[in-house]
Amino acid sequence: MNQKTKLTKVIERAIKNKWDFFGHKPLLDHFEVLSDGLFIDMTMEDGIMVSYQTNTILFSHDFAKAYWGENKILVCELSAEIGVGAGEKHRRKTIPMWQYHLQQAALSKDPITYYHDND
C-alpha cells in the first residue's frame, strides 16, 4: 500500500471519530491527499477550504485524540536518579492513548505508516 492510500485511510478514521481541526470539522468526502503526500486539501463543514502540510495535521493533538482516543495506557519510565534502590528503577504511570502513540509516531521513521499500522 502506498503512502497516499495509507494517509487517506488515516484521515478518514480521524474524521469519522469527530476530528475537530482548529474549530472546524472536515467533511469526510471532501479532502484530498495531494500526489506528493506532503499536503492535504480539505473542505470544512462551514465551507472553508484549507490546505495544510501533512505533518501539521499528523502531529496535532486534536488529530491524535480523534485517531487514538482518550483511553489510558500504563507506561513505565526509567528513573534517572542516582542511588535508587533495587526494584525502584522504573516508575509506572498512566497517560492517554493518543499521547503515547503521538510520541511513538514522532520517534518513528515513517509517521504515516505508524498511524496506519497502529489503529
C-alpha positions as CSV (number, residue, x, y, z in Angstrom):
1,M,0.0,0.0,0.0
2,N,1.4,3.4,-0.9
3,Q,1.8,6.4,1.4
4,K,-1.1,8.3,-0.2
5,T,-3.5,5.4,0.3
6,K,-2.4,4.9,4.0
7,L,-2.7,8.6,4.7
8,T,-6.2,8.7,3.2
9,K,-7.3,5.9,5.4
10,V,-5.7,7.6,8.5
11,I,-7.6,10.8,7.8
12,E,-10.9,9.1,7.1
13,R,-10.6,7.4,10.5
14,A,-10.0,10.7,12.4
15,I,-12.9,12.4,10.6
16,K,-15.2,9.5,11.4
17,N,-14.1,9.9,15.1
18,K,-15.2,13.5,15.1
19,W,-11.9,15.2,14.5
20,D,-12.1,19.0,15.1
21,F,-9.4,20.9,13.2
22,F,-8.8,24.3,14.9
23,G,-12.6,24.6,15.5
24,H,-13.6,23.4,12.1
25,K,-15.0,19.9,11.2
26,P,-13.5,18.4,8.0
27,L,-16.0,16.7,5.6
28,L,-15.4,13.0,5.1
29,D,-15.8,13.1,1.3
30,H,-14.2,16.5,0.7
31,F,-10.5,16.0,1.3
32,E,-7.6,15.1,-1.0
33,V,-4.1,13.9,-0.3
34,L,-2.0,15.6,-2.9
35,S,0.2,13.3,-5.0
36,D,3.4,14.1,-3.2
37,G,1.7,13.3,0.2
38,L,3.1,16.5,1.7
39,F,-0.1,18.5,1.6
40,I,-3.8,17.8,2.2
41,D,-6.6,19.9,0.8
42,M,-9.8,19.9,2.9
43,T,-13.2,21.4,2.9
44,M,-14.8,22.1,6.2
45,E,-18.5,21.8,7.2
46,D,-18.7,25.6,7.2
47,G,-17.4,25.7,3.6
48,I,-13.9,26.9,4.3
49,M,-11.3,25.3,2.0
50,V,-7.8,24.8,3.5
51,S,-4.5,23.2,2.6
52,Y,-2.1,22.0,5.3
53,Q,1.2,20.2,5.5
54,T,0.7,16.6,6.3
55,N,2.9,16.8,9.4
56,T,1.0,19.8,10.8
57,I,-2.1,17.5,10.8
58,L,-0.4,14.3,12.0
59,F,1.3,15.9,14.9
60,S,-1.6,18.0,16.2
61,H,-3.0,16.9,19.5
62,D,-6.6,17.2,18.3
63,F,-5.9,14.8,15.4
64,A,-4.2,12.3,17.6
65,K,-7.0,12.5,20.1
66,A,-9.6,11.7,17.4
67,Y,-7.5,8.9,16.0
68,W,-6.5,7.1,19.1
69,G,-8.9,8.3,21.8
70,E,-8.6,9.3,25.4
71,N,-8.4,5.8,27.0
72,K,-5.5,5.4,29.3
73,I,-2.4,3.2,28.9
74,L,0.1,2.1,31.5
75,V,3.7,3.1,30.7
76,C,6.9,2.6,32.6
77,E,9.7,5.2,32.8
78,L,13.3,4.6,33.7
79,S,14.4,6.5,36.7
80,A,17.4,8.8,36.1
81,E,18.0,9.2,39.8
82,I,21.3,8.0,41.2
83,G,21.2,5.6,44.1
84,V,17.7,4.3,43.5
85,G,17.2,1.0,45.3
86,A,16.5,-2.3,43.7
87,G,13.0,-2.6,42.4
88,E,12.6,1.2,42.2
89,K,14.3,1.7,38.8
90,H,11.0,2.1,37.0
91,R,8.1,4.5,37.6
92,R,4.7,3.5,36.3
93,K,2.1,6.0,35.3
94,T,-0.9,6.2,33.0
95,I,-1.2,8.5,30.1
96,P,-3.8,9.0,27.4
97,M,-3.6,6.5,24.5
98,W,-3.3,9.4,22.0
99,Q,-0.3,10.9,23.8
100,Y,1.6,7.6,23.9
101,H,1.0,6.9,20.2
102,L,1.8,10.5,19.2
103,Q,5.2,10.3,21.0
104,Q,5.8,7.0,19.2
105,A,4.8,8.4,15.8
106,A,7.2,11.4,16.3
107,L,10.0,9.0,17.0
108,S,9.2,6.7,14.1
109,K,11.0,7.0,10.7
110,D,7.6,6.9,9.0
111,P,4.8,8.6,10.9
112,I,2.2,7.8,8.2
113,T,2.9,4.1,8.4
114,Y,3.0,4.3,12.2
115,Y,-0.5,5.8,12.3
116,H,-1.8,3.3,9.7
117,D,-0.4,0.2,11.5
118,N,-1.4,1.3,15.0
119,D,-5.1,2.0,14.7
